C-alpha cells in the first residue's frame, strides 16, 4: 500500500507540536536559523534532543557542518518570529538582539526554553536528516504558554490563570 504524501501530512498534523527556532553558525561565521516543529527530547542520560531538517532546506549545509546548535523553544507570543524563520527571508535577523553562549550559535530572547547542544549524531531520515544534539547548557521559564502547531495552523492553550 502506498501512502499519499498529502494524507500522511494531514494525519501527522493531528499531533500537536511545539515550535522552536534552531540556530547555528555557518562556516563563514554568519548566523543561521530555521523554524522547526520536529523537535523532541531523546534521552535523559546522556541528555539528548533531536530535530529534523529537510535535505532541501536553504540552511541544510550549515547545520550539516556545524559542531553544535541551539534550540529556542518559542512562547505563544513569538508567532511572528516563527513565521520570520520559516521562510527564506534575507532579513530574518533584522532588529533581533541575540545572546551568545558557548557554541556561538544565537540564543533568541523571550523563549520558554533554550537548549544549547553539541552535535552528537546525524541520522538518515529519508528526505530529512535527523540531527541529534547533546545538551550542554539550558535555561527555561517556569511560567508562560507555548506556541503550538496543529492541523496546519497555529494553536494555543488556554491561559491557566483564566481557568
Backbone as CSV, one residue per row, in Angstrom:
resi,resn,N_x,N_y,N_z,CA_x,CA_y,CA_z,C_x,C_y,C_z
1,UNK,0.838,-1.178,0.000,0.000,0.000,0.000,0.887,1.246,0.000
2,UNK,0.589,2.161,-0.881,1.320,3.424,-0.960,0.585,4.477,-0.157
3,UNK,1.331,5.195,0.674,0.749,6.264,1.464,0.970,7.574,0.719
4,UNK,-0.105,8.258,0.414,-0.047,9.533,-0.291,0.537,10.609,0.634
5,UNK,1.461,11.402,0.118,2.166,12.414,0.913,1.220,13.387,1.615
6,UNK,0.227,13.905,0.900,-0.691,14.871,1.493,-1.471,14.250,2.646
7,UNK,-1.967,13.031,2.456,-2.729,12.375,3.515,-1.838,12.066,4.712
8,UNK,-0.590,11.673,4.451,0.346,11.433,5.546,0.577,12.715,6.341
9,UNK,0.768,13.816,5.633,0.973,15.110,6.291,-0.248,15.488,7.134
10,UNK,-1.441,15.255,6.595,-2.666,15.573,7.334,-2.785,14.711,8.596
11,UNK,-2.458,13.438,8.486,-2.524,12.548,9.649,-1.491,12.959,10.693
12,UNK,-0.259,13.235,10.272,0.792,13.659,11.201,0.432,14.987,11.855
13,UNK,-0.296,15.845,11.126,-0.712,17.132,11.659,-1.722,17.035,12.785
14,UNK,-2.274,15.857,13.010,-3.196,15.658,14.135,-2.454,15.580,15.465
15,UNK,-1.140,15.503,15.408,-0.322,15.506,16.611,0.147,16.934,16.842
16,UNK,-0.370,17.572,17.891,0.028,18.947,18.186,1.494,18.980,18.590
17,UNK,2.216,19.960,18.071,3.638,20.085,18.385,3.956,21.495,18.839
18,UNK,4.996,21.599,19.607,5.549,22.904,19.924,6.373,23.382,18.740
19,UNK,6.763,24.640,18.781,7.547,25.213,17.697,8.829,25.787,18.279
20,UNK,9.912,25.559,17.578,11.214,26.063,18.003,11.927,26.672,16.811
21,UNK,12.854,27.548,17.108,13.792,28.029,16.098,15.145,27.446,16.479
22,UNK,15.717,26.688,15.561,17.031,26.096,15.798,18.056,26.974,15.089
23,UNK,19.119,27.309,15.802,20.133,28.212,15.273,21.514,27.566,15.313
24,UNK,22.384,28.049,14.447,23.775,27.619,14.431,24.588,28.705,13.749
25,UNK,25.856,28.452,13.577,26.726,29.338,12.809,27.172,28.617,11.548
26,UNK,27.142,29.319,10.436,27.652,28.774,9.183,29.181,28.779,9.235
27,UNK,29.811,28.104,8.292,31.272,28.031,8.237,31.909,29.415,8.170
28,UNK,31.215,30.384,7.543,31.759,31.744,7.431,31.449,32.602,8.660
29,UNK,30.816,32.011,9.687,30.504,32.729,10.916,29.169,33.439,10.912
30,UNK,28.426,33.370,9.818,27.122,34.032,9.763,26.086,33.222,10.543
31,UNK,25.084,33.935,11.078,24.017,33.293,11.848,23.036,32.590,10.915
32,UNK,22.600,31.418,11.328,21.656,30.608,10.559,20.564,30.159,11.519
33,UNK,19.321,30.173,11.050,18.232,29.699,11.883,17.042,29.275,11.058
34,UNK,16.274,28.327,11.582,15.064,27.894,10.908,14.031,27.442,11.924
35,UNK,12.767,27.607,11.548,11.649,27.171,12.383,11.443,25.679,12.191
36,UNK,11.271,24.966,13.311,11.002,23.526,13.246,9.868,23.181,14.200
37,UNK,9.134,22.150,13.853,8.197,21.563,14.807,8.520,20.088,14.987
38,UNK,9.667,19.690,14.478,10.124,18.301,14.598,11.213,18.201,15.655
39,UNK,10.959,18.762,16.817,11.913,18.746,17.924,11.396,17.809,19.002
40,UNK,12.294,17.058,19.633,11.888,16.165,20.716,13.071,15.871,21.626
41,UNK,12.761,15.563,22.873,13.799,15.038,23.760,13.997,13.574,23.384
42,UNK,15.208,13.089,23.557,15.535,11.726,23.141,16.014,10.877,24.309
43,UNK,16.847,11.455,25.171,17.447,10.685,26.259,17.712,11.603,27.441
44,UNK,17.528,11.067,28.641,17.866,11.816,29.847,19.326,11.623,30.245
45,UNK,19.868,10.430,29.991,21.245,10.136,30.373,21.939,9.370,29.260
46,UNK,22.700,10.051,28.421,23.028,11.474,28.482,21.847,12.318,27.986
47,UNK,21.857,13.623,28.289,20.762,14.489,27.838,20.860,14.752,26.330
48,UNK,19.965,14.126,25.572,19.973,14.244,24.115,18.630,14.768,23.626
49,UNK,18.671,15.590,22.580,17.477,16.068,21.885,17.682,15.843,20.399
50,UNK,16.601,15.979,19.637,16.717,15.833,18.192,15.774,16.791,17.486
51,UNK,16.122,17.102,16.260,15.226,17.794,15.340,15.560,17.282,13.963
52,UNK,14.646,17.482,13.015,14.936,17.050,11.652,14.947,18.259,10.727
53,UNK,15.763,18.149,9.698,15.908,19.219,8.718,15.842,18.622,7.320
54,UNK,15.072,19.259,6.461,14.934,18.789,5.080,16.266,18.925,4.354
55,UNK,16.584,17.940,3.565,17.823,17.992,2.777,17.806,19.153,1.779
56,UNK,16.605,19.641,1.463,16.464,20.751,0.515,16.449,22.117,1.201
57,UNK,16.537,22.144,2.531,16.484,23.414,3.255,17.677,24.288,2.893
58,UNK,17.433,25.570,2.787,18.481,26.538,2.468,19.636,26.450,3.474
59,UNK,19.323,26.156,4.714,20.336,26.120,5.773,20.899,24.715,6.020
60,UNK,20.557,23.755,5.173,20.982,22.374,5.397,22.497,22.245,5.532
61,UNK,23.249,22.831,4.613,24.710,22.691,4.644,25.310,23.268,5.920
62,UNK,24.758,24.385,6.394,25.270,24.988,7.626,25.078,24.043,8.810
63,UNK,23.910,23.433,8.921,23.668,22.509,10.025,24.467,21.219,9.854
64,UNK,24.610,20.745,8.619,25.360,19.514,8.371,26.828,19.665,8.761
65,UNK,27.357,20.872,8.680,28.754,21.096,9.025,28.969,21.688,10.407
66,UNK,27.899,21.901,11.151,28.007,22.574,12.451,28.474,21.622,13.548
67,UNK,29.200,22.179,14.483,29.630,21.412,15.661,28.601,21.471,16.772
68,UNK,27.620,22.364,16.628,26.600,22.490,17.643,25.453,23.350,17.165
69,UNK,24.420,23.439,17.992,23.247,24.239,17.643,22.509,24.608,18.927
70,UNK,21.577,25.549,18.799,20.743,25.973,19.911,19.284,25.780,19.512
71,UNK,18.501,25.165,20.403,17.066,25.019,20.215,16.396,26.084,21.078
72,UNK,15.687,27.010,20.427,14.962,28.087,21.091,13.479,27.745,21.037
73,UNK,12.903,27.278,22.149,11.502,26.861,22.202,10.632,28.107,22.345
74,UNK,9.761,28.339,21.359,9.012,29.580,21.292,7.814,29.618,22.229
75,UNK,7.542,30.818,22.721,6.367,31.057,23.549,5.211,31.508,22.656
76,UNK,4.012,31.517,23.206,2.801,31.834,22.443,2.853,33.212,21.791
77,UNK,3.607,34.135,22.357,3.671,35.488,21.787,4.796,35.660,20.765
78,UNK,5.400,34.565,20.315,6.503,34.647,19.354,6.134,34.105,17.972
79,UNK,4.861,34.169,17.625,4.414,33.673,16.321,5.087,34.415,15.172
80,UNK,5.303,35.707,15.307,5.956,36.479,14.239,7.361,35.940,13.980
81,UNK,8.079,35.579,15.035,9.421,35.004,14.858,9.350,33.650,14.164
82,UNK,8.364,32.858,14.520,8.177,31.572,13.857,7.991,31.770,12.358
83,UNK,7.126,32.699,11.987,6.894,32.985,10.565,8.157,33.515,9.896
84,UNK,8.866,34.388,10.574,10.070,35.008,10.008,11.129,33.956,9.673
85,UNK,11.309,32.976,10.558,12.353,31.967,10.354,11.864,30.758,9.557
86,UNK,10.566,30.715,9.238,10.028,29.618,8.432,10.252,29.852,6.943
87,UNK,10.413,31.079,6.544,10.578,31.392,5.127,12.026,31.528,4.726
88,UNK,12.231,32.121,3.574,13.587,32.294,3.046,14.007,33.760,3.056
89,UNK,13.450,34.521,3.984,13.757,35.944,4.068,15.241,36.183,4.327
90,UNK,15.784,37.203,3.685,17.171,37.591,3.929,17.307,38.390,5.215
91,UNK,16.215,39.009,5.674,16.270,39.907,6.824,15.769,39.253,8.118
92,UNK,15.825,37.947,8.209,15.243,37.277,9.387,15.900,37.690,10.695
93,UNK,17.132,38.157,10.660,17.829,38.582,11.883,17.677,40.070,12.155
94,UNK,17.049,40.815,11.248,16.931,42.273,11.387,16.233,42.651,12.686
95,UNK,16.887,43.493,13.470,16.310,44.005,14.699,16.192,42.994,15.833
96,UNK,16.768,41.830,15.673,16.679,40.782,16.689,18.003,40.694,17.440
97,UNK,17.993,41.177,18.665,19.187,41.087,19.508,19.269,39.673,20.067
98,UNK,20.400,39.040,19.906,20.567,37.671,20.395,21.711,37.618,21.402
99,UNK,21.661,36.621,22.238,22.765,36.342,23.158,23.632,35.257,22.525
100,UNK,24.810,35.100,23.055,25.731,34.056,22.587,26.190,33.272,23.806
101,UNK,26.077,31.951,23.718,26.574,31.083,24.776,27.852,30.407,24.290
102,UNK,28.126,29.217,24.748,29.407,28.555,24.496,29.680,28.213,23.033
103,UNK,28.681,27.728,22.297,28.909,27.294,20.910,28.973,28.455,19.925
104,UNK,28.512,29.621,20.339,28.477,30.775,19.442,27.191,30.890,18.655
105,UNK,26.342,29.852,18.711,25.061,29.902,17.996,24.134,30.892,18.697
106,UNK,23.316,31.607,17.941,22.437,32.624,18.528,21.388,32.054,19.474
107,UNK,21.213,32.747,20.593,20.180,32.443,21.572,19.142,33.561,21.474
108,UNK,17.902,33.199,21.202,16.832,34.172,20.994,16.184,34.509,22.342
109,UNK,16.049,35.799,22.650,15.461,36.185,23.934,13.949,35.929,23.981
110,UNK,13.436,35.737,25.204,11.996,35.609,25.405,11.430,34.227,25.158
111,UNK,12.273,33.244,24.932,11.791,31.891,24.663,11.417,31.182,25.963
112,UNK,10.545,30.176,25.846,10.176,29.375,27.015,11.350,28.540,27.509
113,UNK,12.138,28.045,26.578,13.308,27.242,26.935,14.367,27.413,25.858
114,UNK,15.604,27.269,26.264,16.741,27.307,25.343,17.661,26.150,25.721
115,UNK,18.027,25.362,24.714,18.932,24.237,24.935,20.100,24.368,23.967
116,UNK,21.288,24.546,24.497,22.480,24.618,23.655,23.082,23.222,23.581
117,UNK,23.394,22.783,22.377,23.795,21.398,22.157,25.073,21.286,21.340
118,UNK,25.851,20.261,21.660,26.939,19.832,20.798,26.353,18.800,19.847
119,UNK,26.760,18.814,18.589,26.280,17.797,17.654,26.751,16.435,18.142
120,UNK,25.826,15.495,18.188,26.109,14.161,18.720,26.045,13.101,17.618
121,UNK,25.044,13.220,16.736,24.880,12.245,15.648,23.999,12.851,14.570
122,UNK,24.186,12.366,13.347,23.322,12.710,12.214,22.849,11.397,11.613
123,UNK,21.527,11.277,11.493,20.937,10.028,11.031,20.102,10.264,9.786
124,UNK,20.084,9.268,8.908,19.265,9.359,7.704,17.800,9.315,8.100
125,UNK,17.028,10.242,7.536,15.595,10.277,7.779,14.843,10.479,6.483
126,UNK,15.187,9.738,5.446,14.517,9.886,4.151,14.875,11.217,3.521
127,UNK,13.870,12.070,3.285,14.160,13.371,2.681,14.629,14.388,3.722
128,UNK,14.797,13.938,4.961,15.319,14.765,6.052,16.554,14.106,6.666
129,UNK,17.287,14.871,7.447,18.351,14.344,8.287,17.937,14.632,9.723
130,UNK,18.122,13.648,10.574,17.813,13.800,11.995,19.097,14.229,12.694
131,UNK,19.058,15.411,13.261,20.205,15.965,13.985,20.005,15.669,15.467
132,UNK,20.933,14.958,16.062,20.880,14.650,17.487,21.931,15.500,18.183
133,UNK,21.520,16.165,19.245,22.438,17.010,19.990,22.502,16.620,21.448
134,UNK,23.700,16.750,22.012,23.886,16.528,23.453,23.806,17.884,24.142
135,UNK,22.846,18.024,25.034,22.614,19.301,25.704,23.785,19.608,26.628
136,UNK,24.354,20.814,26.444,25.484,21.238,27.275,25.106,22.366,28.222
137,UNK,24.042,23.089,27.886,23.604,24.213,28.706,22.135,24.452,28.400
138,UNK,21.368,24.898,29.408,19.955,25.170,29.159,19.435,26.221,30.124
139,UNK,18.306,26.786,29.728,17.537,27.661,30.606,16.078,27.498,30.226
140,UNK,15.185,27.802,31.175,13.760,27.719,30.870,12.986,28.598,31.832
141,UNK,11.784,28.953,31.407,10.866,29.755,32.211,9.872,28.818,32.880
142,UNK,9.545,29.083,34.141,8.582,28.232,34.831,7.137,28.639,34.527
143,UNK,6.954,29.792,33.899,5.620,30.257,33.502,5.634,30.578,32.010
144,UNK,4.454,30.679,31.450,4.340,31.014,30.037,3.648,29.915,29.264
145,UNK,3.147,30.276,28.093,2.433,29.327,27.240,3.243,29.074,25.977
146,UNK,3.222,27.843,25.464,3.987,27.517,24.261,3.267,27.947,22.986
147,UNK,4.036,28.172,21.946,3.483,28.345,20.604,3.298,26.942,20.044
148,UNK,2.087,26.618,19.629,1.762,25.272,19.159,1.351,25.283,17.691
149,UNK,1.460,24.104,17.077,1.042,23.909,15.700,0.162,22.659,15.667
150,UNK,-1.019,22.778,15.023,-1.965,21.671,14.969,-2.767,21.754,13.684
151,UNK,-2.764,20.687,12.912,-3.505,20.606,11.653,-3.212,21.771,10.715
152,UNK,-1.930,22.111,10.613,-1.510,23.120,9.645,-1.693,24.557,10.072
153,UNK,-2.027,24.793,11.347,-2.246,26.152,11.838,-1.682,26.297,13.242
154,UNK,-1.442,27.543,13.605,-1.042,27.813,14.981,-2.219,27.515,15.900
155,UNK,-1.911,27.088,17.103,-2.918,26.798,18.102,-2.417,27.320,19.442
156,UNK,-3.333,27.447,20.391,-2.951,27.975,21.693,-3.622,27.188,22.797
157,UNK,-2.913,27.067,23.894,-3.503,26.528,25.100,-4.219,27.651,25.816
158,UNK,-5.285,27.340,26.531,-5.935,28.409,27.309,-4.989,28.894,28.403
159,UNK,-5.140,30.138,28.792,-4.342,30.709,29.857,-4.765,30.067,31.172
160,UNK,-3.827,29.405,31.889,-4.200,28.739,33.139,-4.777,29.714,34.168
161,UNK,-4.412,30.990,34.090,-4.919,31.976,35.047,-6.418,32.236,34.849
162,UNK,-6.948,31.936,33.654,-8.364,32.208,33.392,-9.266,31.027,33.714
163,UNK,-8.702,29.935,34.183,-9.489,28.734,34.498,-10.113,28.827,35.853
